Amino acid sequence: MNRGSLWVQKNKGQESVQLCVNKKSQILGILVAMNTKNIVGILRICLSFIFIWAFLDKLFGLGFSTSPEKAWIVGGSPTTGFLSNTNGIFMEFFNSLAGLAVIDWLFMLGLLFIGLSFLFNKYIKFGAIAGIVMMALMYLAVIPLDNNPIIDDHIIYLIIFLFFWAQEKEGSKEYFKRK
């Protein structure tokens, strides 16, 4: 009994994954054309929504990670919750930054800039640098880590930002161009 098969096919320099399901059925096959360009584009858009959502939630207090009474537009601080609860080796430094207006503005502008640069595919290099700096600082704020002694989500984001920065640095702008 043939349950199907999965294979990778190269077509004009692009890879696609094809899944063929039971040749005797009416459905002869399903083509999932996920080439590298598509995957990177999807990753870029998803990353933009993560940062735009964080910006909007902290600005308006949409009730997900920020309650309405702690929204930035009603006088709350978008950095107080995270920075005042750090208890790592740099606790004193990051606790002292919690709630400072300049830190709040830098953080919120950073979230917005990263999100918009990745959404509109403009200034990716600078958006990636801002993301690398933000994620490195947030990683330092939580050392030592609770769940894993080395890796947490900030490092994963940092690696993704490094990837986008490296692609821009290499001058492969066409890698990110929309059709």
C-alpha positions as CSV (number, residue, x, y, z in Angstrom):
1,M,0.0,0.0,0.0
2,N,1.5,3.4,-1.1
3,R,0.9,6.0,1.6
4,G,2.7,8.7,-0.3
5,S,6.1,10.1,-0.6
6,L,8.0,13.3,0.1
7,W,10.8,14.7,-2.0
8,V,12.7,17.9,-2.7
9,Q,13.0,19.1,-6.3
10,K,15.2,21.8,-7.6
11,N,13.6,23.9,-10.3
12,K,15.5,26.9,-11.9
13,G,17.5,27.4,-8.7
14,Q,14.6,27.2,-6.4
15,E,13.8,24.3,-4.1
16,S,10.3,23.1,-3.7
17,V,8.9,20.4,-1.5
18,Q,6.4,18.1,-3.1
19,L,4.1,15.7,-1.3
20,C,2.5,13.0,-3.4
21,V,-0.5,11.3,-1.7
22,N,-1.8,7.9,-2.8
23,K,-1.5,7.9,-6.6
24,K,-4.7,5.9,-7.0
25,S,-6.9,8.5,-5.4
26,Q,-8.5,11.5,-7.2
27,I,-5.9,13.8,-5.6
28,L,-2.7,12.9,-7.5
29,G,-0.5,15.2,-5.4
30,I,-0.1,18.3,-3.4
31,L,2.6,20.7,-4.2
32,V,3.8,22.8,-1.4
33,A,6.0,25.4,-3.2
34,M,8.0,26.8,-0.3
35,N,11.2,28.1,-1.8
36,T,13.7,29.9,0.3
37,K,12.6,33.3,-0.8
38,N,9.0,32.6,0.3
39,I,10.1,31.2,3.7
40,V,12.3,34.3,4.4
41,G,9.5,36.6,3.3
42,I,7.0,34.8,5.7
43,L,9.6,35.0,8.5
44,R,10.1,38.7,7.9
45,I,6.4,39.4,7.9
46,C,5.8,37.3,11.1
47,L,8.7,39.0,12.8
48,S,7.3,42.4,11.9
49,F,3.9,41.5,13.4
50,I,5.5,40.3,16.7
51,F,7.1,43.7,17.2
52,I,4.2,45.8,15.9
53,W,1.9,43.9,18.2
54,A,4.2,44.4,21.2
55,F,4.3,48.1,20.4
56,L,0.5,48.4,20.1
57,D,-0.2,46.3,23.2
58,K,2.2,48.4,25.3
59,L,0.9,51.7,23.9
60,F,-2.8,51.0,24.3
61,G,-2.9,48.2,26.9
62,L,-4.8,45.8,24.8
63,G,-5.0,43.3,27.7
64,F,-2.5,40.7,26.5
65,S,0.8,41.4,28.1
66,T,-0.2,44.9,29.2
67,S,-3.4,45.7,31.0
68,P,-5.4,48.8,30.0
69,E,-4.5,50.6,33.2
70,K,-0.8,50.1,32.6
71,A,-0.9,51.4,28.9
72,W,1.7,53.9,27.9
73,I,-1.0,56.4,26.8
74,V,-2.5,56.5,30.3
75,G,0.9,57.1,32.0
76,G,2.2,53.5,32.4
77,S,5.7,52.6,31.7
78,P,6.3,50.0,29.0
79,T,9.7,48.9,30.5
80,T,8.8,48.8,34.2
81,G,7.3,45.3,34.2
82,F,10.2,43.7,32.6
83,L,13.1,45.7,34.0
84,S,12.0,45.9,37.6
85,N,11.5,42.1,37.7
86,T,14.9,41.1,36.5
87,N,16.9,39.2,39.1
88,G,20.0,38.2,37.2
89,I,23.7,39.2,37.6
90,F,22.9,42.7,36.1
91,M,19.9,43.2,38.3
92,E,20.9,46.5,39.8
93,F,21.7,48.1,36.5
94,F,18.5,47.0,34.7
95,N,16.3,47.7,37.8
96,S,17.7,51.3,37.8
97,L,16.5,51.7,34.1
98,A,13.0,50.7,34.8
99,G,10.5,53.4,34.2
100,L,12.9,56.0,33.0
101,A,11.2,58.1,30.3
102,V,14.2,58.0,27.9
103,I,14.4,54.2,28.2
104,D,10.6,53.9,27.6
105,W,10.9,56.1,24.5
106,L,13.9,54.2,23.1
107,F,12.2,50.9,23.7
108,M,8.9,51.9,22.1
109,L,10.6,53.5,19.2
110,G,12.7,50.4,18.8
111,L,9.7,48.1,18.7
112,L,7.9,50.3,16.2
113,F,11.0,50.8,14.0
114,I,11.8,47.1,13.9
115,G,8.2,46.2,13.2
116,L,7.7,48.7,10.4
117,S,11.1,48.1,8.8
118,F,10.5,44.4,8.5
119,L,6.8,44.9,7.5
120,F,7.6,47.3,4.6
121,N,10.9,45.7,3.7
122,K,12.8,49.0,4.1
123,Y,15.8,49.7,6.1
124,I,16.1,46.0,7.0
125,K,19.8,46.5,7.9
126,F,19.0,49.1,10.5
127,G,16.0,47.3,11.8
128,A,18.1,44.2,12.2
129,I,20.8,46.1,14.1
130,A,18.1,47.6,16.4
131,G,16.7,44.1,16.9
132,I,20.2,42.7,17.7
133,V,20.9,45.4,20.3
134,M,17.4,45.1,21.9
135,M,17.6,41.3,22.1
136,A,21.1,41.3,23.5
137,L,20.2,43.8,26.2
138,M,17.0,41.8,27.1
139,Y,19.1,38.6,27.2
140,L,21.6,40.2,29.6
141,A,18.7,41.4,31.8
142,V,17.5,37.8,32.4
143,I,20.9,36.0,32.9
144,P,21.0,33.5,34.5
145,L,18.1,31.9,32.6
146,D,15.3,30.0,34.3
147,N,14.6,27.2,31.8
148,N,17.8,26.7,29.8
149,P,21.3,27.7,31.0
150,I,22.3,29.1,27.6
151,I,19.5,29.7,25.1
152,D,16.2,31.6,25.4
153,D,13.9,33.3,23.0
154,H,16.0,36.5,23.0
155,I,18.9,34.6,21.5
156,I,16.7,33.0,18.9
157,Y,15.4,36.4,17.8
158,L,19.0,37.7,17.9
159,I,20.1,34.9,15.5
160,I,17.2,35.7,13.1
161,F,18.1,39.4,13.2
162,L,21.8,38.5,12.5
163,F,20.6,36.5,9.5
164,F,18.7,39.5,8.0
165,W,21.6,41.8,8.8
166,A,24.1,39.5,7.1
167,Q,21.9,39.2,4.0
168,E,21.7,42.9,3.7
169,K,25.4,43.4,4.4
170,E,26.3,40.9,1.6
171,G,24.4,43.1,-0.8
172,S,21.9,40.5,-1.7
173,K,19.0,42.9,-1.7
174,E,17.2,40.9,-4.4
175,Y,16.9,38.1,-1.8
176,F,14.3,40.1,-0.1
177,K,12.6,41.8,-3.0
178,R,8.9,41.3,-3.5
179,K,7.6,40.0,-6.8
